[in-house]
Amino acid sequence: MQRPFMLWPLIIVLISFALGGFSGGVPMLADPANGGYLQFADLLPLLPVPNLIMPGLFLLIVMGLFPLFLVYALIARPEWTWLDRFFQWSKHHWAWTGTLILVAIIAIWLAYEAWLIGWFPITTLTAIQGILILLLAMVPSVRKFYAR
């Protein structure tokens, strides 16, 4: 079965989202005291952590590596039985379900971030990317392509 055209915009948004995760996570890990060029030192007292290592790891892994892993899985559709069993409730390939889980994680992260430190322009961009990921994953041709 040929991949649906609307899968490619989803892949592009996931890659751009991952780049954002790396561009936030790497500076935080490189300079946990103030976030390098991001200059988060003034926001650090608002966070429930002593430095930016935990937020940096979250951004790097969840918002950087995980979306790239999903890009691979959405394109290759590997049949990994342990993940298939874990996500069989969704009646879709685990990569599609993982994409929706990523959207839920984004929503929770943004709500928590807004509660802790407020809303910033980058937060709006991340929210738009999350909405685009959800909308593109829910396009009927994409859903059908990953249906079991």
Beta strands, then each sheet from edge to edge (+ up, - down):
end
